Amino acid sequence: MSIKEDYSFAGKPVVTWQVGHPLPDPATSAIRLSVGGAGNHPDFATYFQAFLQLPGLEKVDTLLIGNWGAAYENSIRQALDPFVAAAECFPALRHLHLADIPYTESEVSWIHLGDISDLFPAFQGLQTLLIKGSAGLVMENIRLPQLETLDIVSAGLPARITQQIAAAELPKLRHLELWLGSYGHGCNLTPDDLDQLLDALPRFPALSHLALCNYELANQLAQQLAEHPPLPDSITHLDLSKGTLADHGAQALLTQAERLNRLERLDLHHHYLSDEMMATLSEQLSCRLNLNDQEEADYEFDEDDPLEDDEDPEDYTYRFIFLSE
């Protein structure tokens, strides 16, 4: 039997196909292709050629690309080259997850991706694209007329990706989720980069769910959102979760309470808010709030030892994003 995993993708349980076994039923399975991490595994090209011999590939609509072999040092091109070359074998493909690799095989920040731009013209029917990792990632000329969901799970998203998304042609995009991460893991976003992305949101008229999450500079982002023109009216769900949001960032959010109350949901879970600020947000915001997972900051100074007049306690305060490795 192929291996049934304990999670799902695009509404179907994930099944990892193994050489010598039949194709899992595409109607009931999200099919995962993986040769595992380091060790005695077939190379991905050989493994994939065996997969291509199976009957029924024309019915596969949901696919996950797992480990292509030592993904922490080998580019995803080892998997994408044969996959893109065989695109005509997958006319029904609608939901794709790239780099579905557990942390036991590679940390997210170690996953070596690369230029995946040739994926877009090859699979014009994609409705869901989920990417894990961002090291070396390039996504030029994103034109996917049917894409509804784009998720990039990253410990540090480079600015070129937000720039490429800002220029994308995605007329049906409903769900955009970007894990921005930390500078220590490759996030080099500037306020101008974020402004460019926010300015581009009207390019996606169907967009209803926007997630700018897992961000080391969540408080600065909150302030930037407060100073930026309102988000498009189509956005009903705003996700600023998994980051370092503290009271001063939440105070910036409260300055735009009227805007936020037009939302159906505001997700701030995994935060560093005080009990008092959580209560204030609940009182002043009428949208559904997720304030779960209250975290405590680490302080590297003696609170009994007064700071110098020119010192700021924030300089000695450390908050960590959800996916920081």
QUIDA-V876057 format. One record per helix or strand of 2 or more residues. SS is the DSSP state (A for helix, B for strand). FROM is the first residue (numbers start at 1). TO is the last residue. If there is no record, write none. Layout:
SS&FROM&TO  SS&FROM&TO
//
This chain:
B&3&9  B&12&16  B&29&33  A&44&52  A&57&59  B&62&65  A&77&85  A&87&89  B&95&98  A&108&110  A&118&122  B&128&132  B&149&153  A&159&166  B&175&181  A&183&185  A&191&203  B&209&215  A&218&227  B&237&239  A&247&254  A&257&260  B&265&267  A&275&284  B&288&290  B&298&299  A&313&316  B&317&318
//
